[in-house]
C-alpha cells in the first residue's frame, strides 16, 4: 500500500533520509512524536536569546542585554509542553540555565554582535525543486560591510573534527540555494557558529556550481522518497545514530514492526492535527556531534 508523500523537504529531512530511510518515514510521513530532548531544548533557548539580542539596536547588544534576553528565553521554555514533559528536578533546571548562560558567554567571546547587520532572524524561506517544496529556517541572514549576504547557523552541540567539517556544511548550502531563489544572489559566505565546549566558526564559500549541485541532490532524494512511498519501501540503516533513535521499538533491526508505527500514526491523526514538522520548535544538532547523546 502506497504511503502519503511528505508535504515538503528541509535540510533536516534530507539529512534524515540519507541517514536512515525508515527513521525518515516514522518522522516525516507517520509524523510520530519524539520525546523532549534536553540538549535540543538548550539549543532552542540559546537560539531564542540570540534572536532577541540581534533584534536590538547595535549599541544595545551587550553581554548584560544578552543575559536579560536569555532569562526571557528561559522563561518561555519553562512554559512549553516539552519542559512540562521533561519535568526536570531543581538541580537539573539550574544546570540547564547555567549551560545556556555558558553558551551565550562563548558567543560573545567569538563575535561582536554590534557589528552585525541582520537582514532576517529565524527567517523562513521556501522554493520548489522538481515539484517539491523545499523549506528552511535561517538562524541569521546578514549583510557584510561590502554588501554581500552571509548565512549563519548556530550550533550548540560538539564541534566536529576537521575531517567532518565540510559534511556539516551541507545543510547550510541548502540555505544558500534558498537565498539565491529569493534574493537573486548567492551568499558570499555560509558559516556554522559552534557554541559548545570548543567554540569556533566554520565557514565556506558557496558557488553557482554548489547551488546547482544542491538542486540536483535534492531532486534525486525527492525521487527516491517518491519511489519509497509508492512501494512502502523504507529500509533501516544501522549506524552509530541508532543509539539515539526514538523509533527503535518500531524498527525491524531491533525486533520492531513498522506496521505498528503506521497504526499509531493513524490513531494520532484521528485525535487531531499533528505537529508541523516543517517548522520544528526545537533546535537539535546532529547526535554524532554531541557528547550527551544529542
Secondary structure, 3 states (H helix, E strand, C coil): CCCCCCCCECHHHHHHHHHCHHHHHHHHHCCCCCCCCHHHHHHHHHHHHHHHHHHCCHHHCCHHHHHHHHHHHHHHHCCCHHHHHHCCCHHHHHHHHHHHHHHHHHHHHHCCHHHCCEEEEEEEEEEEECCEEEEEEEEEEEECCCCCEEEEEEECCCCCCHHHHHHHCHHHHHHHHHHHHHHCCCCCEEEEEECCCCCEEEEECCCHHHHHHHHHHHHHHHHHHHHHHHHCCCCCCCCHHHHHCCCHHHCHHHCCCHHHHHHHHHHHHHHCCCCCHHHCCCCCCCHHHCCCCC
